[in-house]
Amino acid sequence: MVLDLLLIGLAVTLFPLPIMAFVLVVSAPRGVRKGLAFILAWLACLVAVMAMVVLFTGGQPPPPRSPPSIAALVATLVIGVGLVVYSEHRRRRSRRGATAPVPSAQEGTEASGTSMSSRMDDATGWSAAALAVLLQPWGMVAAAAATVVQADLTHGESFLALMGFCLLATSTLLGMELYMVFSPEQAQRALLGLRAWLERHKEQAIVVLCLLLGLWLVGRSLYQLTG
């Protein structure tokens, strides 16, 4: 369980779409406050999902080969297959976009970024929080929830694993927020540069993250179902 949560948390924290949105949030006026609202909403979603699973299981993992245990493994398998399919969908869409003749693609991207940045200037903390909920990679969070079914909270390491997952999945956002707090001008330049880089490479990043995590989840669940 610990290794699974580590890999899922790493995929969540590196997922490019929330990072790109968060850069615009913290770069806007009163960005540090908006960024804090974004992080709190993001973390609240993770904690709420983990808490619901723990309440459902009572903090005790179901017996091996029991219906709840098999259901969790099947759910993990389905999520893993879904991530692989989504990865292939994004890859094909990216390839079609790369071959399509779009003369003003770069200008369109810049205009889109400028428009979103303008909207962030007028956004409130509540808007930033709602954005965090919308951009949560829910497929990966669902995979974490299916994994947490195995958690045994009578042992301290399971509780630490859950806390570690939530912190790891939020670590990139926390790092950017702290960077903006202690060095706002330098951080803003660096984060806007990061967003520009992600804008060019986000499709490749999404494809690789979803594919690798999906294959891991499929392999692990199949091994446990057939073992």
C-alpha positions as CSV (number, residue, x, y, z in Angstrom):
1,M,0.0,0.0,0.0
2,V,2.8,2.4,0.9
3,L,4.5,2.1,-2.5
4,D,1.2,2.5,-4.3
5,L,0.3,5.6,-2.4
6,L,3.8,7.0,-3.1
7,L,3.6,6.5,-6.8
8,I,0.0,7.9,-7.0
9,G,0.9,10.9,-4.9
10,L,3.9,11.5,-7.1
11,A,1.7,11.4,-10.2
12,V,-0.8,13.8,-8.6
13,T,1.8,16.3,-7.6
14,L,3.4,16.3,-11.1
15,F,0.2,16.5,-13.1
16,P,0.7,19.6,-15.2
17,L,-2.8,21.1,-15.5
18,P,-3.2,22.1,-11.8
19,I,0.3,23.4,-11.7
20,M,-0.3,25.7,-14.7
21,A,-3.5,27.0,-13.1
22,F,-1.9,27.5,-9.8
23,V,0.8,29.6,-11.4
24,L,-1.8,32.0,-12.7
25,V,-3.5,32.0,-9.3
26,V,-0.4,33.0,-7.3
27,S,0.7,35.5,-10.0
28,A,-2.6,37.4,-9.8
29,P,-3.1,40.3,-7.4
30,R,-3.4,39.0,-3.8
31,G,-2.0,35.8,-5.3
32,V,-0.6,34.4,-2.1
33,R,-4.1,34.5,-0.4
34,K,-5.7,32.9,-3.5
35,G,-2.9,30.3,-3.7
36,L,-3.6,29.4,0.0
37,A,-7.3,29.0,-0.8
38,F,-6.4,26.8,-3.7
39,I,-4.1,24.6,-1.6
40,L,-6.6,24.3,1.3
41,A,-9.4,23.2,-1.1
42,W,-7.0,20.8,-2.9
43,L,-5.9,19.3,0.4
44,A,-9.4,19.2,1.8
45,C,-10.5,17.1,-1.2
46,L,-7.7,14.6,-0.6
47,V,-8.4,14.4,3.1
48,A,-12.2,14.0,2.6
49,V,-11.7,11.1,0.1
50,M,-9.3,9.3,2.4
51,A,-11.6,9.9,5.4
52,M,-14.6,8.5,3.6
53,V,-12.7,5.3,2.7
54,V,-11.5,4.9,6.3
55,L,-15.0,5.4,7.7
56,F,-16.3,2.9,5.2
57,T,-13.7,0.2,6.2
58,G,-13.6,1.2,9.9
59,G,-9.8,1.5,9.7
60,Q,-9.5,-2.2,9.2
61,P,-8.5,-3.8,5.9
62,P,-11.0,-6.4,4.6
63,P,-9.9,-10.0,4.7
64,P,-8.1,-11.3,1.6
65,R,-10.4,-12.7,-1.1
66,S,-13.5,-11.1,0.6
67,P,-16.0,-9.3,-1.6
68,P,-14.8,-5.8,-0.4
69,S,-11.2,-6.7,-1.1
70,I,-11.9,-8.1,-4.5
71,A,-14.1,-5.1,-5.3
72,A,-11.3,-2.7,-4.4
73,L,-8.9,-4.6,-6.7
74,V,-11.4,-4.6,-9.5
75,A,-11.9,-0.9,-9.1
76,T,-8.1,-0.4,-9.2
77,L,-7.9,-2.5,-12.4
78,V,-10.7,-0.5,-14.0
79,I,-9.0,2.8,-13.0
80,G,-5.7,1.6,-14.3
81,V,-7.2,0.6,-17.7
82,G,-9.0,4.0,-17.8
83,L,-5.7,5.8,-17.3
84,V,-4.0,3.8,-20.0
85,V,-6.9,4.5,-22.4
86,Y,-6.9,8.2,-21.5
87,S,-3.2,8.3,-22.1
88,E,-3.6,6.9,-25.6
89,H,-6.5,9.3,-26.3
90,R,-4.3,12.3,-25.3
91,R,-1.4,10.9,-27.4
92,R,-3.6,10.6,-30.5
93,R,-5.2,14.0,-29.9
94,S,-1.8,15.6,-29.5
95,R,-0.5,13.9,-32.7
96,R,-3.6,15.2,-34.7
97,G,-3.0,18.7,-33.3
98,A,0.7,18.5,-34.2
99,T,-0.1,17.6,-37.8
100,A,-3.0,19.9,-38.3
101,P,-2.2,23.2,-40.1
102,V,-2.7,25.9,-37.5
103,P,-0.7,28.9,-38.5
104,S,-1.5,31.0,-35.4
105,A,-1.3,28.2,-32.8
106,Q,1.3,30.0,-30.8
107,E,-0.6,33.3,-30.9
108,G,-3.8,31.4,-29.9
109,T,-2.0,29.9,-26.9
110,E,-0.6,33.3,-25.8
111,A,-4.1,34.9,-26.1
112,S,-5.7,32.0,-24.2
113,G,-3.1,32.4,-21.4
114,T,-3.6,36.2,-21.3
115,S,-7.4,35.7,-21.1
116,M,-7.2,33.3,-18.3
117,S,-4.6,35.4,-16.4
118,S,-7.1,38.4,-16.8
119,R,-9.9,36.3,-15.3
120,M,-7.6,35.3,-12.4
121,D,-6.9,38.9,-11.6
122,D,-10.6,39.3,-10.9
123,A,-11.0,36.0,-9.1
124,T,-11.7,35.6,-5.4
125,G,-10.4,33.1,-2.9
126,W,-13.6,31.1,-3.4
127,S,-13.0,31.0,-7.2
128,A,-9.5,29.7,-6.6
129,A,-10.8,27.0,-4.2
130,A,-13.4,25.9,-6.8
131,L,-10.7,25.7,-9.4
132,A,-8.6,23.4,-7.2
133,V,-11.6,21.1,-6.9
134,L,-12.3,21.1,-10.6
135,L,-8.6,20.4,-11.5
136,Q,-8.0,17.6,-9.1
137,P,-6.9,14.6,-11.1
138,W,-9.9,12.6,-9.8
139,G,-8.9,9.4,-11.6
140,M,-5.7,9.2,-9.7
141,V,-7.4,10.2,-6.5
142,A,-9.9,7.4,-7.0
143,A,-6.9,5.0,-7.4
144,A,-5.6,6.2,-4.1
145,A,-9.0,5.7,-2.5
146,A,-9.1,2.1,-3.8
147,T,-5.6,1.6,-2.4
148,V,-6.5,3.0,1.0
149,V,-9.1,0.2,1.5
150,Q,-6.1,-1.8,2.6
151,A,-5.1,0.7,5.3
152,D,-5.0,-0.7,8.9
153,L,-5.1,2.3,11.2
154,T,-4.2,0.2,14.2
155,H,-0.7,0.4,12.9
156,G,1.0,3.8,12.9
157,E,2.7,3.3,9.6
158,S,-0.7,3.2,7.8
159,F,-1.7,6.5,9.3
160,L,1.7,8.0,8.4
161,A,1.3,6.7,4.8
162,L,-2.0,8.5,4.5
163,M,-0.6,11.7,5.8
164,G,2.4,11.3,3.5
165,F,0.3,10.8,0.5
166,C,-1.8,13.9,1.1
167,L,1.4,16.0,1.7
168,L,3.2,14.5,-1.3
169,A,0.2,15.1,-3.6
170,T,0.2,18.8,-2.4
171,S,4.0,19.3,-2.3
172,T,4.4,21.0,-5.6
173,L,1.7,23.5,-4.8
174,L,3.1,24.1,-1.3
175,G,6.6,24.6,-2.8
176,M,5.4,27.3,-5.2
177,E,3.3,29.0,-2.6
178,L,6.3,29.2,-0.2
179,Y,8.5,30.5,-3.1
180,M,6.0,33.3,-3.7
181,V,5.9,34.2,0.0
182,F,9.7,34.5,0.5
183,S,10.8,35.7,-2.9
184,P,7.7,37.0,-4.8
185,E,9.4,38.8,-7.8
186,Q,11.9,36.1,-8.5
187,A,9.2,33.4,-8.0
188,Q,6.8,35.1,-10.3
189,R,9.3,35.2,-13.2
190,A,10.4,31.6,-12.5
191,L,6.8,30.2,-12.2
192,L,5.6,32.0,-15.4
193,G,8.6,30.5,-17.2
194,L,7.6,27.1,-15.8
195,R,4.1,27.6,-17.0
196,A,5.3,28.5,-20.5
197,W,7.4,25.3,-20.6
198,L,4.5,23.2,-19.4
199,E,2.2,24.8,-22.0
200,R,4.6,23.3,-24.6
201,H,5.1,19.9,-23.0
202,K,1.9,19.3,-21.0
203,E,0.5,16.7,-23.4
204,Q,3.7,14.6,-23.3
205,A,3.7,14.9,-19.5
206,I,0.0,13.8,-19.2
207,V,0.6,10.9,-21.5
208,V,3.6,9.6,-19.7
209,L,2.2,10.0,-16.2
210,C,-1.2,8.4,-17.0
211,L,0.4,5.6,-19.0
212,L,3.0,4.7,-16.3
213,L,0.6,4.9,-13.4
214,G,-2.1,3.1,-15.3
215,L,0.2,0.2,-16.2
216,W,1.4,-0.1,-12.6
217,L,-2.2,-0.2,-11.3
218,V,-3.2,-2.8,-13.9
219,G,-0.2,-5.0,-13.2
220,R,-0.6,-4.8,-9.5
221,S,-4.3,-5.5,-9.4
222,L,-4.0,-8.4,-11.9
223,Y,-1.2,-9.9,-9.8
224,Q,-3.2,-9.7,-6.6
225,L,-6.4,-11.0,-8.3
226,T,-4.7,-14.0,-9.9
227,G,-2.1,-14.6,-7.2
